[in-house]
Amino acid sequence: MRAKVTQALDEIRLYLQAHGGDIELVDVTADGVVQVRLTGACQGCPMSQYTLNMQVEAQLKEAVPQIKRVEAL
């Protein structure tokens, strides 16, 4: 599952990098929780929670249906 998450994040990363940010995969738990760290312009951005929920989580769940949720550390 981690390989699929990494592949999906690579696609999401292009969008984030275009806006000066990035995303780092920290962990994928056995119960389907993806832990990430937002970096660059995304770190501390007031819209980062929206981006995490509406972009990152939505695309990860579509690419890897076993994902339950995404958490930012």
LOMINU-391031 format. One record per atom (N, C-alpha, C, O, CB): x, y, z; atom name. Coordinates in Angstrom, 3 decimals, decimal comma. Glycine has a CB too. Example, Ala and Ser with C-alpha at 12.3 -4.5 7.8 and 13.67 -1.06 7.14 Angstrom:
2
REC      east     north        up  vexpa
REC    13,190    -5,690     7,800      N
REC    12,300    -4,500     7,800     CA
REC    13,200    -3,300     7,800      C
REC    14,236    -3,319     8,465      O
REC    11,308    -4,473     9,046     CB
REC    12,850    -2,250     7,080      N
REC    13,670    -1,060     7,140     CA
REC    12,900     0,030     7,870      C
REC    13,409     1,138     8,039      O
REC    14,084    -0,598     5,725     CB
//
This chain:
73
REC      east     north        up  vexpa
REC     0,836    -1,191     0,000      N
REC     0,000     0,000     0,000     CA
REC     0,882     1,258     0,000      C
REC     0,529     2,259    -0,623      O
REC    -0,952    -0,003     1,225     CB
REC     2,007     1,210     0,683      N
REC     2,891     2,378     0,753     CA
REC     3,356     2,813    -0,644      C
REC     3,441     4,007    -0,930      O
REC     4,110     2,068     1,641     CB
REC     3,653     1,847    -1,502      N
REC     4,114     2,177    -2,854     CA
REC     3,025     2,914    -3,637      C
REC     3,319     3,858    -4,370      O
REC     4,535     0,897    -3,607     CB
REC     1,776     2,488    -3,486      N
REC     0,673     3,163    -4,173     CA
REC     0,472     4,573    -3,642      C
REC     0,194     5,501    -4,402      O
REC    -0,618     2,361    -4,023     CB
REC     0,616     4,726    -2,319      N
REC     0,482     6,054    -1,715     CA
REC     1,591     6,971    -2,224      C
REC     1,340     8,124    -2,573      O
REC     0,523     5,962    -0,169     CB
REC     2,807     6,456    -2,264      N
REC     3,944     7,238    -2,758     CA
REC     3,716     7,685    -4,193      C
REC     3,989     8,833    -4,544      O
REC     5,239     6,425    -2,663     CB
REC     3,221     6,786    -5,011      N
REC     2,955     7,116    -6,415     CA
REC     1,878     8,198    -6,522      C
REC     2,015     9,137    -7,305      O
REC     2,522     5,853    -7,195     CB
REC     0,823     8,067    -5,744      N
REC    -0,246     9,073    -5,770     CA
REC     0,260    10,423    -5,269      C
REC    -0,109    11,465    -5,813      O
REC    -1,439     8,610    -4,917     CB
REC     1,105    10,410    -4,232      N
REC     1,654    11,657    -3,709     CA
REC     2,560    12,336    -4,729      C
REC     2,636    13,564    -4,765      O
REC     2,425    11,395    -2,420     CB
REC     3,237    11,565    -5,544      N
REC     4,086    12,147    -6,585     CA
REC     3,259    12,998    -7,547      C
REC     3,721    14,039    -8,013      O
REC     4,826    11,041    -7,357     CB
REC     2,054    12,559    -7,839      N
REC     1,175    13,323    -8,716     CA
REC     0,646    14,569    -8,012      C
REC     0,571    15,642    -8,610      O
REC     0,013    12,451    -9,192     CB
REC     0,281    14,424    -6,747      N
REC    -0,222    15,554    -5,957     CA
REC     0,887    16,581    -5,759      C
REC     0,638    17,786    -5,772      O
REC    -0,764    15,072    -4,586     CB
REC     2,095    16,101    -5,578      N
REC     3,255    16,965    -5,323     CA
REC     3,425    18,010    -6,428      C
REC     3,806    19,146    -6,145      O
REC     4,533    16,118    -5,200     CB
REC     3,152    17,648    -7,663      N
REC     3,295    18,592    -8,785     CA
REC     2,419    19,823    -8,572      C
REC     2,853    20,949    -8,813      O
REC     2,927    17,907   -10,122     CB
REC     1,190    19,606    -8,122      N
REC     0,267    20,706    -7,845     CA
REC     0,803    21,579    -6,712      C
REC     0,801    22,806    -6,810      O
REC    -1,133    20,162    -7,486     CB
REC     1,255    20,945    -5,648      N
REC     1,749    21,692    -4,491     CA
REC     3,015    22,478    -4,828      C
REC     3,171    23,625    -4,409      O
REC     2,023    20,741    -3,328     CB
REC     3,903    21,861    -5,577      N
REC     5,151    22,531    -5,942     CA
REC     4,899    23,736    -6,842      C
REC     5,641    24,717    -6,790      O
REC     6,092    21,552    -6,637     CB
REC     3,870    23,667    -7,655      N
REC     3,524    24,793    -8,514     CA
REC     3,118    26,017    -7,692      C
REC     3,155    27,146    -8,181      O
REC     2,394    24,401    -9,466     CB
REC     2,731    25,775    -6,434      N
REC     2,323    26,857    -5,541     CA
REC     3,365    27,111    -4,442      C
REC     3,072    27,774    -3,447      O
REC     0,968    26,532    -4,911     CB
REC     4,568    26,585    -4,626      N
REC     5,651    26,840    -3,680     CA
REC     5,690    25,923    -2,480      C
REC     6,461    26,166    -1,552      O
REC     5,560    28,217    -3,208     CB
REC     4,883    24,878    -2,469      N
REC     4,838    23,951    -1,338     CA
REC     5,310    22,569    -1,728      C
REC     5,776    22,339    -2,844      O
REC     3,437    23,872    -0,776     CB
REC     5,180    21,660    -0,789      N
REC     5,539    20,264    -1,046     CA
REC     4,907    19,406     0,034      C
REC     4,329    19,916     0,994      O
REC     7,092    20,067    -1,082     CB
REC     5,024    18,102    -0,135      N
REC     4,466    17,158     0,824     CA
REC     5,449    16,011     1,006      C
REC     6,079    15,552     0,053      O
REC     3,077    16,633     0,356     CB
REC     5,565    15,564     2,234      N
REC     6,482    14,480     2,575     CA
REC     5,682    13,361     3,239      C
REC     4,919    13,607     4,173      O
REC     7,631    14,984     3,514     CB
REC     5,855    12,147     2,761      N
REC     5,196    10,998     3,377     CA
REC     5,966    10,607     4,628      C
REC     7,170    10,356     4,571      O
REC     5,102     9,801     2,384     CB
REC     5,267    10,555     5,760      N
REC     5,879    10,172     7,027     CA
REC     5,625     8,695     7,297      C
REC     6,549     7,949     7,618      O
REC     5,334    11,036     8,184     CB
REC     4,351     8,270     7,163      N
REC     4,017     6,882     7,475     CA
REC     2,669     6,517     6,859      C
REC     1,831     7,377     6,586      O
REC     3,992     6,655     9,005     CB
REC     2,491     5,228     6,651      N
REC     1,199     4,658     6,288     CA
REC     0,946     3,567     7,308      C
REC     1,664     2,568     7,340      O
REC     1,171     4,101     4,792     CB
REC    -0,066     3,748     8,141      N
REC    -0,328     2,783     9,201     CA
REC    -1,093     1,581     8,676      C
REC    -1,683     1,627     7,596      O
REC    -1,100     3,437    10,333     CB
REC    -1,075     0,515     9,446      N
REC    -1,760    -0,722     9,056     CA
REC    -3,271    -0,531     8,951      C
REC    -3,940    -1,262     8,220      O
REC    -1,451    -1,829    10,058     CB
REC    -3,810     0,447     9,678      N
REC    -5,259     0,673     9,634     CA
REC    -5,671     1,743     8,621      C
REC    -6,793     2,247     8,679      O
REC    -5,753     1,068    11,006     CB
REC    -4,770     2,096     7,686      N
REC    -5,132     2,954     6,570     CA
REC    -5,034     4,443     6,808      C
REC    -5,696     5,220     6,120      O
REC    -6,477     2,650     6,171     CB
REC    -4,225     4,859     7,763      N
REC    -4,021     6,283     8,012     CA
REC    -2,698     6,700     7,375      C
REC    -1,655     6,100     7,636      O
REC    -4,031     6,599     9,546     CB
REC    -2,754     7,728     6,542      N
REC    -1,557     8,258     5,898     CA
REC    -1,139     9,501     6,673      C
REC    -1,929    10,428     6,854      O
REC    -1,810     8,585     4,376     CB
REC     0,103     9,509     7,125      N
REC     0,635    10,655     7,851     CA
REC     1,619    11,380     6,936      C
REC     2,547    10,780     6,394      O
REC     1,323    10,215     9,190     CB
REC     1,394    12,679     6,779      N
REC     2,221    13,486     5,885     CA
REC     2,692    14,741     6,606      C
REC     2,171    15,117     7,656      O
REC     1,444    13,860     4,604     CB
REC     3,682    15,368     6,016      N
REC     4,173    16,657     6,502     CA
REC     4,142    17,621     5,317      C
REC     4,758    17,368     4,282      O
REC     5,630    16,538     7,119     CB
REC     3,427    18,714     5,482      N
REC     3,397    19,750     4,456     CA
REC     4,593    20,667     4,671      C
REC     4,896    21,043     5,803      O
REC     2,055    20,555     4,495     CB
REC     5,273    21,026     3,586      N
REC     6,473    21,847     3,685     CA
REC     6,384    23,019     2,714      C
REC     5,437    23,130     1,935      O
REC     7,734    21,005     3,405     CB
REC     7,381    23,883     2,774      N
REC     7,421    25,034     1,889     CA
REC     6,277    25,983     2,183      C
REC     5,936    26,211     3,343      O
REC     7,377    24,593     0,438     CB
REC     5,689    26,534     1,146      N
REC     4,601    27,495     1,301     CA
REC     3,372    26,875     1,962      C
REC     2,552    27,592     2,535      O
REC     4,220    28,068    -0,048     CB
REC     3,239    25,552     1,889      N
REC     2,084    24,872     2,494     CA
REC     2,160    24,871     4,022      C
REC     1,137    24,841     4,705      O
REC     1,993    23,431     1,980     CB
REC     3,371    24,904     4,539      N
REC     3,557    24,886     5,987     CA
REC     3,105    26,225     6,555      C
REC     3,681    27,264     6,232      O
REC     5,044    24,593     6,364     CB
REC     2,103    26,205     7,377      N
REC     1,603    27,430     7,989     CA
REC     0,616    28,206     7,140      C
REC     0,117    29,245     7,572      O
REC     2,735    28,307     8,318     CB
REC     0,328    27,730     5,954      N
REC    -0,635    28,411     5,093     CA
REC    -2,039    28,261     5,679      C
REC    -2,405    27,168     6,112      O
REC    -0,580    27,845     3,645     CB
REC    -2,832    29,338     5,701      N
REC    -4,189    29,239     6,244     CA
REC    -5,087    28,273     5,461      C
REC    -6,090    27,793     5,988      O
REC    -4,826    30,609     6,263     CB
REC    -4,730    27,991     4,219      N
REC    -5,537    27,080     3,402     CA
REC    -5,014    25,643     3,434      C
REC    -5,539    24,784     2,725      O
REC    -5,578    27,573     1,969     CB
REC    -3,997    25,371     4,238      N
REC    -3,380    24,046     4,221     CA
REC    -4,350    22,940     4,638      C
REC    -4,288    21,838     4,093      O
REC    -2,173    24,032     5,131     CB
REC    -5,239    23,210     5,590      N
REC    -6,202    22,181     6,006     CA
REC    -7,167    21,860     4,874      C
REC    -7,517    20,700     4,657      O
REC    -6,984    22,640     7,253     CB
REC    -7,592    22,882     4,160      N
REC    -8,454    22,689     2,995     CA
REC    -7,732    21,858     1,937      C
REC    -8,291    20,905     1,395      O
REC    -8,889    24,051     2,405     CB
REC    -6,492    22,228     1,653      N
REC    -5,694    21,489     0,667     CA
REC    -5,531    20,043     1,084      C
REC    -5,648    19,134     0,262      O
REC    -4,320    22,138     0,484     CB
REC    -5,258    19,831     2,369      N
REC    -5,074    18,473     2,875     CA
REC    -6,348    17,653     2,700      C
REC    -6,290    16,517     2,230      O
REC    -4,660    18,502     4,352     CB
REC    -7,483    18,207     3,066      N
REC    -8,746    17,462     3,012     CA
REC    -9,312    17,337     1,599      C
REC    -9,687    16,247     1,167      O
REC    -9,766    18,129     3,898     CB
REC    -9,369    18,445     0,894      N
REC   -10,065    18,451    -0,390     CA
REC    -9,200    18,001    -1,560      C
REC    -9,731    17,539    -2,570      O
REC   -10,586    19,820    -0,667     CB
REC    -7,907    18,124    -1,449      N
REC    -7,024    17,731    -2,546     CA
REC    -6,287    16,433    -2,217      C
REC    -6,470    15,413    -2,881      O
REC    -6,017    18,850    -2,849     CB
REC    -5,464    16,492    -1,196      N
REC    -4,588    15,364    -0,879     CA
REC    -5,397    14,137    -0,477      C
REC    -5,244    13,072    -1,075      O
REC    -3,617    15,741     0,241     CB
REC    -6,254    14,276     0,529      N
REC    -7,014    13,131     1,010     CA
REC    -7,941    12,573    -0,069      C
REC    -8,024    11,358    -0,248      O
REC    -7,822    13,519     2,237     CB
REC    -8,627    13,441    -0,778      N
REC    -9,550    12,992    -1,820     CA
REC    -8,823    12,211    -2,910      C
REC    -9,295    11,159    -3,339      O
REC   -10,279    14,188    -2,434     CB
REC    -7,673    12,721    -3,360      N
REC    -6,940    12,034    -4,418     CA
REC    -6,313    10,731    -3,928      C
REC    -6,263     9,746    -4,664      O
REC    -5,863    12,944    -4,978     CB
REC    -5,837    10,729    -2,686      N
REC    -5,260     9,489    -2,148     CA
REC    -6,328     8,407    -2,003      C
REC    -6,089     7,247    -2,338      O
REC    -4,591     9,754    -0,787     CB
REC    -7,500     8,786    -1,505      N
REC    -8,584     7,805    -1,348     CA
REC    -9,038     7,260    -2,704      C
REC    -9,416     6,094    -2,813      O
REC    -9,780     8,441    -0,610     CB
REC    -9,000     8,091    -3,716      N
REC    -9,371     7,639    -5,055     CA
REC    -8,329     6,660    -5,603      C
REC    -8,680     5,649    -6,210      O
REC    -9,527     8,843    -6,005     CB
REC    -7,065     6,963    -5,387      N
REC    -5,980     6,126    -5,902     CA
REC    -5,786     4,854    -5,088      C
REC    -5,435     3,804    -5,627      O
REC    -4,691     6,912    -5,925     CB
REC    -6,019     4,962    -3,780      N
REC    -5,796     3,828    -2,868     CA
REC    -7,029     3,726    -1,953      C
REC    -7,055     4,340    -0,886      O
REC    -4,452     4,012    -2,017     CB
REC    -8,037     2,965    -2,359      N
REC    -9,303     2,910    -1,606     CA
REC    -9,169     2,436    -0,155      C
REC   -10,070     2,678     0,648      O
REC   -10,256     2,005    -2,316     CB
REC    -8,078     1,776     0,193      N
REC    -7,881     1,303     1,564     CA
REC    -7,588     2,437     2,547      C
REC    -7,634     2,229     3,760      O
REC    -6,750     0,300     1,601     CB
REC    -7,291     3,626     2,040      N
REC    -6,962     4,761     2,891     CA
REC    -8,213     5,233     3,610      C
REC    -9,250     5,466     2,988      O
REC    -6,340     5,910     2,066     CB
REC    -8,107     5,372     4,933      N
REC    -9,234     5,849     5,756     CA
REC    -9,197     7,365     5,922      C
REC   -10,224     8,037     5,827      O
REC    -9,214     5,174     7,140     CB
REC    -7,989     7,898     6,174      N
REC    -7,846     9,349     6,345     CA
REC    -6,384     9,746     6,187      C
REC    -5,484     8,907     6,182      O
REC    -8,382     9,801     7,730     CB
REC    -6,179    11,065     6,058      N
REC    -4,837    11,624     5,941     CA
REC    -4,657    12,625     7,075      C
REC    -5,523    13,465     7,318      O
REC    -4,609    12,300     4,538     CB
REC    -3,531    12,528     7,761      N
REC    -3,216    13,418     8,871     CA
REC    -1,939    14,177     8,563      C
REC    -0,974    13,609     8,052      O
REC    -3,077    12,629    10,192     CB
REC    -1,939    15,466     8,877      N
REC    -0,723    16,268     8,758     CA
REC    -0,045    16,323    10,114      C
REC    -0,690    16,551    11,137      O
REC    -1,036    17,703     8,236     CB
REC     1,250    16,113    10,109      N
REC     2,023    16,175    11,353     CA
REC     2,735    17,498    11,465      C
REC     3,438    17,739    12,446      O
REC     3,033    15,030    11,428     CB
//
